[in-house]
């Protein structure tokens, strides 16, 4: 009977890991750069084609105070990339007007008892003394998990991370 418990515990832990794996959020892909047209720092989680089209449109075009639209960055194409929103969602990270940031990278995605925690870090231009003003962004394609997503940014300039929570998104209700 002594050998039964460890074997049973291994099966239960394995089953729990499989169940958790089906509900947690995973990073599928990332596209990042420093030439967005969005001038304010913020996050948006797009879960539908309409939301994604609005996010992509704001990234690609400049809208002045009168509502007139001007062509924006055409390097990536005018149409938003196709996303299967039955399986995925897109987290858009806009850095706003900032000096020396070339984009963002995903450091890790952790899973605590309540949230899936997406950890990001700015990617700096090679010349760290650069005064170049950029408009960094990242589009992070995430699997559609069933848990809240917390987005944390490492704001330190040294090797010791300093995490700041940028936002938390509740899971989509279906």
N, C-alpha and C positions, 0 to 999 in steps of 0.2 A: 504494500500500500504506500510505502514511502516514495517509490518511483512514480506513482500516479500523479501526485500534486504538481510537480514541476512540469510534467508533460501537459497537464490540463491548463496550467497557468500560461504556458507558451501558446497554446491554441487560443485562449481568450485574449491575450495581448495581441496576437496576430490578427484576430478578427476585429478587434478594436482599431488597430492601425489601418486595416482595409476600409472600415466604415469611415474613419476620419479622412482618409485619402479621397473619398468620393465627395466630401462636403467642403474641403478647404480650397482656397483660391490658389492658383498657380500662375506664374508668369509664363506666357506663351511666346511673346516677342516684344521687342522695343525698337522704336524709331526715335532718334533724338537729333537736335541740331541747335543752331544759334540764330536762326533767321525767321522767327515767327513774326506775325503782324499783330500779335496780342501784346498790348503794352502794360497790362496790369497783371500782377502776380496772383495766380489762383489755380485751383484744381477743379476739374469737372469729371464726373464719372458718367460716360455715355453707355446706355444699355439698349438703345433702339437705333434704327437707321436714321430716324428724324433727328434725334439728339446728336448723333455722330455727324450728320450733315451740317448741323448748326455749328458744332465745334470746329469741324474742318473749314467751314466757310469763314469763321472768324480768324482762323489761323492763316488763311490764304489771302484775305482782303482787308483793306483799311476802310473803315466807315467813318466819315467825318461827322461833325456836329449836326449838319443838315441832313444826315442820312445817306449822303451820296457815297457810292462804293467805288473804290479804286482797286485795280488789279494788284494782287500781292505776289508772293513768292510763287513762281511757276516751275520751280525746279522739280517738284515732286508730282506735278500734274494737277489739273483743275478739279478733277473728280476725287472724292474721298476713296481710299482703298476699301475694297469690299470686306465686310466683317460678317461672320455668322453669329448673330446675336442670340441664337438659340443655345449656343455653347460658350460664348465669350462676351466680354465687356471691355471698354477702352477707358483707361484712366489718362486724362490729359493733364499734364503738369506744365504750367506756364510760369516762367520766372519773372516776367515783366522786364522793364529796362534795368539792366544790371551790368556792372563792369566785369569783364574777364571770364565769364562763364560760357563754355562751349556747348553745354547740354547737361544731361543727367544720366546716371547709371543706377541700376538696381544692385544694391549690395547684398540683400537677402530678403527672403520672405519667411517670417517666423509664425508659429502657430501656438498661441497661449490658450488658456482655458476659454476665453471669450472671443478673441479677435484673431484675424489673420493680419499680421503686421508687415507691411511692405516698407522696407528700408531703402531710402534713396540717398545719393550723394551727388553734389555738383561735380561736373568735369570742368576743370579750369583750362584756359588757354595755356599753351606751353610757356609763354612769357608771362610769369605771374605778376609782373609789374605793369602789365598792359592796362592802358586806360580806355581800351576799345569797349564801347557800349554795345552789348548784345541783347537779343530777345530770345533767351533759351527756352526750349520746350522739350518735352518727351511725351510720346504716345506709347503707353504700356498696355499691350494686349494681355488681358487676364482671363483665366477661365472663370465661368460663372459659379462661384462657390455659394454656400448657404450660410456663411458666417459674416459678421461685420468686417470691413476692411479698414484698418487704421493705417494712415500714411505718415511715416516719420522721415525727416530729412536730417542728415548729419551736417550741422552748420559750423563745425570746427574747421580751423585751417591747419591743424596739426594732426598727429597720428592718433590722438585720443578722441574717440567719437563723442560728440555732444548732440544728442537726439532732441529734436523738437517735433511735436505732433502737428501736422498741417491740417489734418481732417480725418474724420471717420465716417464711413458710409454703411448704412444698414443694408442687409441683404435684400434683394429684390423679392417683393411679395408676389406670388403667382397664384 
